[in-house]
Amino acid sequence: MLKTKKRDCIFRNLEEIIAGAALTITILSIVFNVIVRYFFNWSFNWAEEIAPIGFSWVVFVGAAACYKRNMHIGVDVFVSIIPEKSRRILEVLMAFALPVLFGYLTYLSLIFSFSAWNKPTAVLLIPYTWVDIPAAIGFGLMFIYSLMDLKKLIRKRIREAEEQ
């Protein structure tokens, strides 16, 4: 039972765990390189490669985590001044548009990521796919979460229609 709860907790927070680990790696590589540069007047080239790779994972997987929890900042000035009926229509349009947008961005970022497989980084010789794939993962997760939001909205509208 405890293993199942732990596994569920890890799965529910997987984006946060990945983004947090990437942030930790990014910060540690930068701090390490700064200390070495300050005290020994030279730096490790590998640290300068690891930092942007980790940052890429933080940005895209972290964006998916924020999207999952509705934590992105929204400017709703326009939405708040339009009538309720128009607001509901806009909500439905956005619920259908976001999966299309995220699906297309996932597709493009997958093509971009896999096209970089034969291009290695300068020092560590890691394929650039590992730098670019977080975009595909992040957009893919946002695609899944936007489909889940669309499903919730449809169920909500069906319940509202049944109540009337």
PEWO-V675100 format. One record per residue. N is the residue number from 1. RES is the residue in one small letter. OMEGA is omega as a letter, one per 40 degrees, with the letter a starting at -180 (none if undefined). NEAR is the number of other ideal C-beta (glycine too) atoms within 12 Angstrom. Layout:
n:N res:RES omega:OMEGA near:NEAR
n:N res:RES omega:OMEGA near:NEAR
This chain:
n:1 res:m omega:a near:7
n:2 res:l omega:i near:8
n:3 res:k omega:i near:9
n:4 res:t omega:i near:10
n:5 res:k omega:a near:11
n:6 res:k omega:i near:12
n:7 res:r omega:i near:13
n:8 res:d omega:i near:13
n:9 res:c omega:i near:14
n:10 res:i omega:a near:15
n:11 res:f omega:i near:14
n:12 res:r omega:a near:15
n:13 res:n omega:a near:20
n:14 res:l omega:i near:20
n:15 res:e omega:i near:34
n:16 res:e omega:i near:25
n:17 res:i omega:a near:19
n:18 res:i omega:a near:30
n:19 res:a omega:i near:31
n:20 res:g omega:i near:20
n:21 res:a omega:i near:20
n:22 res:a omega:i near:33
n:23 res:l omega:i near:24
n:24 res:t omega:i near:21
n:25 res:i omega:i near:26
n:26 res:t omega:a near:28
n:27 res:i omega:a near:20
n:28 res:l omega:a near:19
n:29 res:s omega:i near:28
n:30 res:i omega:a near:24
n:31 res:v omega:i near:17
n:32 res:f omega:a near:23
n:33 res:n omega:i near:24
n:34 res:v omega:a near:18
n:35 res:i omega:i near:17
n:36 res:v omega:a near:19
n:37 res:r omega:a near:17
n:38 res:y omega:a near:12
n:39 res:f omega:a near:11
n:40 res:f omega:i near:12
n:41 res:n omega:i near:8
n:42 res:w omega:a near:12
n:43 res:s omega:i near:21
n:44 res:f omega:a near:21
n:45 res:n omega:a near:18
n:46 res:w omega:i near:21
n:47 res:a omega:i near:27
n:48 res:e omega:i near:24
n:49 res:e omega:a near:28
n:50 res:i omega:a near:30
n:51 res:a omega:i near:32
n:52 res:p omega:i near:28
n:53 res:i omega:i near:30
n:54 res:g omega:i near:32
n:55 res:f omega:i near:25
n:56 res:s omega:i near:36
n:57 res:w omega:i near:35
n:58 res:v omega:a near:29
n:59 res:v omega:a near:27
n:60 res:f omega:i near:35
n:61 res:v omega:i near:35
n:62 res:g omega:i near:32
n:63 res:a omega:i near:31
n:64 res:a omega:i near:36
n:65 res:a omega:i near:31
n:66 res:c omega:i near:23
n:67 res:y omega:i near:31
n:68 res:k omega:a near:26
n:69 res:r omega:a near:18
n:70 res:n omega:a near:15
n:71 res:m omega:i near:15
n:72 res:h omega:i near:18
n:73 res:i omega:i near:9
n:74 res:g omega:i near:13
n:75 res:v omega:a near:8
n:76 res:d omega:i near:14
n:77 res:v omega:a near:8
n:78 res:f omega:a near:11
n:79 res:v omega:a near:18
n:80 res:s omega:a near:13
n:81 res:i omega:i near:11
n:82 res:i omega:a near:15
n:83 res:p omega:a near:11
n:84 res:e omega:a near:12
n:85 res:k omega:i near:10
n:86 res:s omega:i near:15
n:87 res:r omega:i near:17
n:88 res:r omega:i near:19
n:89 res:i omega:i near:16
n:90 res:l omega:i near:21
n:91 res:e omega:i near:24
n:92 res:v omega:i near:19
n:93 res:l omega:i near:18
n:94 res:m omega:i near:22
n:95 res:a omega:i near:27
n:96 res:f omega:a near:21
n:97 res:a omega:a near:17
n:98 res:l omega:i near:27
n:99 res:p omega:i near:27
n:100 res:v omega:i near:20
n:101 res:l omega:a near:20
n:102 res:f omega:i near:35
n:103 res:g omega:i near:24
n:104 res:y omega:i near:20
n:105 res:l omega:i near:28
n:106 res:t omega:i near:30
n:107 res:y omega:a near:19
n:108 res:l omega:a near:19
n:109 res:s omega:i near:30
n:110 res:l omega:i near:25
n:111 res:i omega:i near:19
n:112 res:f omega:a near:22
n:113 res:s omega:a near:29
n:114 res:f omega:i near:20
n:115 res:s omega:a near:17
n:116 res:a omega:a near:23
n:117 res:w omega:a near:18
n:118 res:n omega:i near:10
n:119 res:k omega:a near:18
n:120 res:p omega:i near:16
n:121 res:t omega:a near:23
n:122 res:a omega:a near:14
n:123 res:v omega:a near:17
n:124 res:l omega:a near:21
n:125 res:l omega:i near:14
n:126 res:i omega:i near:23
n:127 res:p omega:a near:19
n:128 res:y omega:i near:26
n:129 res:t omega:a near:26
n:130 res:w omega:i near:28
n:131 res:v omega:a near:32
n:132 res:d omega:a near:31
n:133 res:i omega:i near:30
n:134 res:p omega:i near:35
n:135 res:a omega:i near:33
n:136 res:a omega:i near:34
n:137 res:i omega:a near:34
n:138 res:g omega:i near:36
n:139 res:f omega:i near:36
n:140 res:g omega:i near:31
n:141 res:l omega:i near:34
n:142 res:m omega:i near:37
n:143 res:f omega:i near:29
n:144 res:i omega:a near:23
n:145 res:y omega:i near:29
n:146 res:s omega:i near:32
n:147 res:l omega:i near:23
n:148 res:m omega:i near:21
n:149 res:d omega:i near:27
n:150 res:l omega:i near:26
n:151 res:k omega:i near:17
n:152 res:k omega:a near:17
n:153 res:l omega:i near:24
n:154 res:i omega:i near:18
n:155 res:r omega:i near:15
n:156 res:k omega:a near:18
n:157 res:r omega:i near:19
n:158 res:i omega:i near:13
n:159 res:r omega:i near:12
n:160 res:e omega:i near:12
n:161 res:a omega:i near:11
n:162 res:e omega:a near:9
n:163 res:e omega:a near:8
n:164 res:q omega:none near:7
